[in-house]
Amino acid sequence: MHRFLNIRLLAPLERVLDALTHRARDESNVIIALIAYALVWTLYGVLAKGSQDLHYDMAEQVALAREPAFGYARHPPLAAIVVKAWFSVFPLTDGSYYLLAMTLVSLTLWITWRLLGDYLQGEKRVVGLMLLMFIPFFNFHALKFNVNTVLMPLWAATTLWFLRSYETRSALYAALAGLGAAGAMYGKYWSIFLLGGLGIAALLDSRRGSYFRSAAPWVTIAVGLLVLAPHLVWLYQNDFSPFSFAVSQHGKKPLGAALTSTLGYLAGAAGYAALPAALAFMATRPSRSALLDTLSPSAPHRRLAALAFWSPLLLPALVAPFAGVELVSLWTMSAWTLLPVVLLSSPLLTVTRADAIRVLAAAIAFPVVMTLAAPGIALAIHYAGVKPAAAHSRLLADAVEHVWHQATEQPLRLVGGDPDLAFGVAFYSAEQPSAFPDLDSHLAPWVTPQRLDREGIALVCNTTDQRCVAKATALAGGRGGRLEITLQRSYWGQLGDSARYLILMVPPRK
């Protein structure tokens, strides 16, 4: 009877594994599986985050997307471009946003699947893809869409094209590598470590002479610079303001603080890779010689792949202490594409069908179990409390619009004040206004005195934030209405934390 039950339980997994390893149909089957992966984790996001509003990073990108530019004060423009394109098709809702995030993750996994095909076959390739699904960046963290999420498919594609251009000297792959590199820089300047890391991998490879005598590296560099040129011009014209922001947030740290953050970065990276590494170890049960070949690959193409994995990951840790820069392990989010190659590509390692089915079973069960637990997670988050912007942005947007239309018949076009609140209100407002974060024209150069006179603005602050209240009051100058309101979110009939907000109306002068 026990054997019969095992056969009944394993039969569906056997069929799934057969579908993913079928030579003629594995590509289409993987795409179907990744679509399902995106949908299940989107459902998890909708349920688990149902007791809170969008993270301000997500709301910020929507607000920026309403003011197209070649760059912004804090970030390059690609994330805002992606958001604008997505919401030109999909409704502006929390669920649609979570679907965007998981679509990018699934795209990353598909690109990784293509890359794994150059190093792994059969069950190894399937297990390699499944291993990434146990890294939080491919589910939990990715649901908070931001510039790090955008980098995931870009780093994967750039790595794939670079490795293929190196191995084949193909002009097409070289051009694509340059395009991917420029796209990554348009996503986040952290991508300089990808470019530097891949460059180091090329220089350390034993075949570097042949590579650099070919046209491939120079095609990559030329295409990358050509595509990146408009943004470089914008940076020059705007005094490299995003770099100033980065330095103000994470730079100019004492050596001790920089070293501490570097150790935290390395420890965090090891933590993120721990579960996939453990699963790979249990699935392959490597011998001593297999472990040595994994740590120091003997084949040139595998050694290049290992260098292309380790260099972008470790290069920041070598630079940060001397540059006085604080590192955060969350920034490794886009660096894991080659991890399965590093863990599984040694020919001395084997993955049995039974072990592949076990990993596959765990990879399928994980999102299902988390989705079943999601309502309870949302309730626990509600009881624990979240930041005011996550708790009340939707309620605050309704209040602001109501008060605004009591003051003027003109549509709401601008909302400013506390950055997190301004972005949140801008996202949830039906009239889709632009944001004026912190009432700082450096952060929002599209807000000019002429525009303020022409369109007016709604100002929002937490009443405990005296700095925001003072700046908002000064800008309003007593021109419009003033309201203080207490908001409290209800979830499943349970009231959360309350907060009191100041709303100032500054109607258009004309």
N, C-alpha and C positions, 0 to 999 in steps of 0.2 A: 504493500500500500504506500509506504514512504517513497519508494522508487517511482511509483505511478504518479504521485503528487509532484515530485520533482520534475518529471517529464512534462506534466501539464503546465507547471509554472515556467519552465525554461523554454518551452516551445515558442512562445511569442518573441522572446529575446533571441533565440536562434534565428528566427526569420528576420528580425531587425538587423542582426549582424550579417546575415547573408545578403541583405539588401545593400548594406553599406560597403560590402566587399565585392559586390558583383561587378565584374570588369566592364560590362556594357552599360549598366544603369547606375553605377555608384554615384556619379556626379548629380544626376537628378534626384536620387534618393537622399543624398546629403543635403541638397537645397531644401527638400521637403522637411527633413528633420530639423534644419536650422530655422525654418519658418515656424515650425511648432515650438521650438525653443524660445524664439522671440515672443510668441503669443502667450506662452505659459508664464514667462517672467514678467510680461506686461500685466497680465492678470494679477500676479503677485503684487506688483507695484501699486496697482489701483486699490487692491484690498488692504495691503499692509500700510499704505500711506493715506488711507481714506480719512484718517482722523486729523490730518494736517494739510496745509496748503503747500504749493510748490516751494522748493528751496529757492532762495533769492538768486543763486547763480543761474538757475533756469529762467526765472522771471527777467533777470538782467539781459540775457541774450535776446529775448523777445523784444524788450524795449530798444535795444541797440539795433535790432533788425528793422525797426521803423525809421531809422536814420542811416541809410546806406552810406558807407564810407570805405576808403582803402585802409583804414585802421582806426583804432579807438585809443583813448587815453591809457587804458589798462591792458588791452589785448589786441592782437591782430584780428582781421575781420572774418575769418572763415566760419567760425561757429555761428555768428549772426547770419551769414549768408545761407548756411545749411538750414537754420531755423526758419528764415524767411521763405525759402523754397518749400520746406515741409508744410508750413501752415498756409501756404497758398493753395494746397491740395486738401489738407486734413483740417478738421475743426480745431479751434483754439481751446483745448481742454487738457486737463491733467493726464487723462488716459492716452490721448494722442501724443503727448510729450513723452510719456514713458515708452510708448511704442517706437518713437523716433530713436530713443536711447538704445533700446534693445535691437532695433533694426541695424544700427551701426555695429553693435556687438556681433550680431549674426553675420554681417558683412565681413567683419574681422575674422571670424571663425571660418568663413568660406575661403577667404584669401589664404588663411593659414592651412586649410585643407589642400589647396592647390600647391602651396609651398612644401607641405609634408610629402606630397607625392614624389618630390625630387629626392627624398631621403628614406622614406618609410613605405612599406607595402603591406597590403592585406590587413591582418588584425592589428599589426603595429601602428598602422596609419590611423585606424579607428580609435585605438586606445590613446594615441597621441592627441587627437582632437578632443576626446573626452576629458583628458587630464586638465586642459585649460578651463573646462566648465566648473572646476572646483576652486578656481582662483576668484576671490570676491570681485575683482575688477570686471569679470565677465557676467556679473549679475547684480549683486547688491550695490556696489559703488557706481556701476554704470547707470543705474536708474536716476542718479543725480547728474543729469546732463550738464556738462560744462566743457571748457576748452580741452580738458584731459580726455574726455570721451571722444571728441572729434579726432584726436590723434590716433586712436586705436587702429582704424582701418588704414590710415595714411602710413603709419610706421610699418604695418604688416605689408602693405603693397610696395613701399619703397625698399624694404628688406628683400622681398621676393624678386623684384626687378633688378636690384643691385647684384644679388647672388647669381642670377641668370646671366646678367650682362658680363660679370666677371668670368663665369665658366664658359660662355659661348662667344664673347666679344661681339655680341649682336648689337648693331646700331639701334635697332628698335627698342630692345630692353634697356640700353644705355639711356636713350631719350626718355623712356618711361621712368627710369630711376631718377633722372633730373626733374621730371614733372612731379613725381611723388615727393622728392626732397623739398621742392618749392612749396608744394601743398602743405607739407608738414610744418614748414616755417610760417605759412599763412595761418595755421591752426594755433601754434604756440611756440614761442622762441626757445622753449626747453628743447625743441627738436634739434638745436645746434649740437646736442650731445649725440643724437642719432647720426648726424652727418659726420661729426668728428669720430665717432666710434666706428662707423663703416670705413672711414678713411684709414683709421689705425689698423683695422682688420686687413684692408688691402695692402698696406705697407708691411705688415708682419707676415703675410702669406709668402710661401717660398716661390710662388709663380708671379710675383709682383713685377718683375722685369718685363715679362711678356705682356702683362695687362697694361702697364703704363706706356709701352711702345705702341699699343693699339690705339684706335680712335675712341674706344669705349669710354674711358674716364673723362676725356675732354668733351665728348658729346654730352655726357651727364652734367658736367659743370656748366657748359654753355646753355643748355636747355634750362637748367635750374635758375641761373642768373637772369635769363631772358624772361621767364615766367614771374620771377620775384621782383623784377625791376620796378613795376608801378608802386609796390609797397615800399621799396627802398627809397624811392623819390618821396613818398608820403612821410616816411620816417625822418628824412632829412628836413623836409619842410616843417615838421612839427617837433623839431629838436629832440627826436628820439624819446618822446614822452613815455612810451610803454616801458622802456628800460629804466627810466627814472622811477616809475612806479614799482617795478620789480626790486630795484635797489632799496627803495624806502621800506618795502615790506619784508624783504628777506636778506638784504645785504648789509654791509658795514658792521658785521658781528665780530666780537672779540674772538681770538683764536680758540679759547676754551669752549665758547658757545658753539662755534662752527664745528669743532671736533666732536662735541657731544651730539649735535644734530646729524653729523655724518655717521656716527656709530648707530644712532637711531634709524637713519635711512637704511643702512646695511642690515640691521636687525629686522626692520620691517620687511625689507625685500626677501630676506630668508624666511620670514614667517609666511609671507604670501605664497612662496614656492614650496613650503614644507609638505602640505597635503598631496599635491601632485607628485612630488619626489617620493613620498612614502608609498603612494599607490603604484608608481612605476617600479619601485624596489620590490614590492610584494608581487607584482605581476610578472617580473622577469627573474627574480631571485638570482642576481648576478654573481658570477664567480669573481675571484680577485683579479684575474686578468681582464675580465669584462669591465670591472670598475675602473681599472687603470686606463683601458681604452676609451671609456666614457669621459674620464677626466682629461686625458691627453690623447685625442683621436689620432690614429695612425694615417688615415686616408686624407689626402689634401683637401678634397671638397668638404669633408666633415670637419676638418680643422678650421677651414675658413668659416663655416657656419657657426662653430663654437666661438671663434673670435668675434663674429658679427653679433653674437648674443651677449657675450661678456663685456665687450668694449663699451657700448652705449650705457650698459647698466652700471658699470664701475667707474667710468670716466668722471661722472659728477663727484664721486667720493674722493677722487684724486685732486680735483680742482677746488672744491668748496673750502677746505680749511685755509688754503693760501689766498683765496679770493675773499674770505670773510663772509661766505654765503651760507645761509641756513638751508638745509635740505629737508624734504618731507618725503617719506616713503610712498605716499600716495602718488607722487609724480612718476613712479615706475609703472604706472597703469598701462602704458602703451608698449612696454619693453619685453613682453613675454612670448611673442610669436614663435621664437626659435627654441623655447624651453623643451617641447617634446622631442625636437631633433637632438638636442644635447642629451636628454635622458634615455632615448630609445634607439638611436641610429647605429650604435655599435653592432657589427655583424655577429659579435659574440653573445648578444642578447637575443632571447627568443620569448615570444608571447604565445602561450597556448590558447587554443580556442576557449577553453574553460575559463582561463583568467581574463580573456577579453570580454566574455559574457559577464563576469563579475563586475568589471569596471563599467561596462555598459549599463548593467542593472543599477549600480550606484548613481551613475550620471542621470538616468531617467528618474529614479526615485527622489533624488535631491530636490529638484524644483517642484515636483508634485507634493512632497511633504511640506515644503516651505509655503506653497500656495494654500494648502489646507490649514496651516498654522497662521496665515496672514491676518485674518480678522482678529485673532487674539493678540497678535503683535501690534496691530493698530490700536487696540484698546489699551494695551500696556503703555504705548507711546503717549496716548491721550492722558492717562493717569500721571505719567512721569512729567509731562509738560514739555513744550517746545518753545523756541524763541517767538517773540510776539509776531514777527512777520509771517512765520509759518503757521501760527495759530489763528491769526485774524485778518490776513490780507483780503480774503474774499468778502468777509463782513465789512471791512473798512472800505473796500471799493464800492459796495452798495450804499454805505452811508455817505461817502464823498459825492457820488453821483446824485443822490437825493438832495443833498444840501446845495450842490452846484446848480441844479436846475431850479431851485428856489431862488437863487441869486441872479440867474441870467438865462436867457433862452438860447444862448450860443452853446454849441457842443463843447464837451471837455476835451481839450487838445494837449494840455500839459499837466503833469502832476509832479510835485517836488517835495523836498524835505529829507527826512531820514532815508538813506539810499535803499535799505532793504524794504522799507514800507512803500517808497515811491515805485520801486520796480514791481512789488507785489500788486499794488493798486493798478498800475499800468497794465499788468497782465489780465487781471480779473475784471477790469472795467469794460463794459459793453462797447464803449466808444473808442477803445483802443488808443489812448493818448500816448504821447512820448513822455519820457521821464527826465527830470532835472535833479539828479542825485546830489544830495548835500548842498544844493543850490550853488554848485561850483561850475562855472562856465568852462573850466579846463576839462572837467569830466564830460560835459555836454556842450560842446561849442555850437551846437545847433540852436541853443536857447540864447537868443540875443534880446537886448532891451526892446527892440522894435517888435520882436515876436511876442514878448510878454505883453506889450501894450495892445497888440492886435488880437491875441488869443486868450489872454489871461492865464491864470494858473490856480490849481488847488494845491494847498500845502498841508502835509501831514507830518506829525511828530508824536513820539511818545511823550507824555507830559512830564516824565521824569528826566528827559533829555534836555537839559537847560540850554545847551549849545544850539541844538536844533531849533528849540522854541525861540531863542533870541534871533537867530538868522531868519527864520520864517516871519517873525513879527516885524523885523526891520524891512524885509522885502515887501510885505503886505502894506505897510505904511498906513494901516487903518482904513484902507480902501473898501474892503469887503466884509463879509460876515465871519464870525468867529464862533466855533462850537467845540465844547469838550464832551466826549462821549466815552462811555465804558462799554467794552465788548467782551463777550464770553462765549466760547464755542461750546456747542452741545454735540455729543457723539453717542449714539445709542441711548439717548436720554440722560446721559451723564455730563454734567457741566465741567469744563476744564478751567484753567487759570483765567482770571480776568486781567485786563489792562486798560488804562485810560489814555485816550489820544486827543490831541489838539488838531482840529481841522480849520484851516483859514482859507476863505474864498477871496480870490483876487480877480474880479470879472474883467473882461476886455474894456479898454478905455474907449474903443470905438465900436 
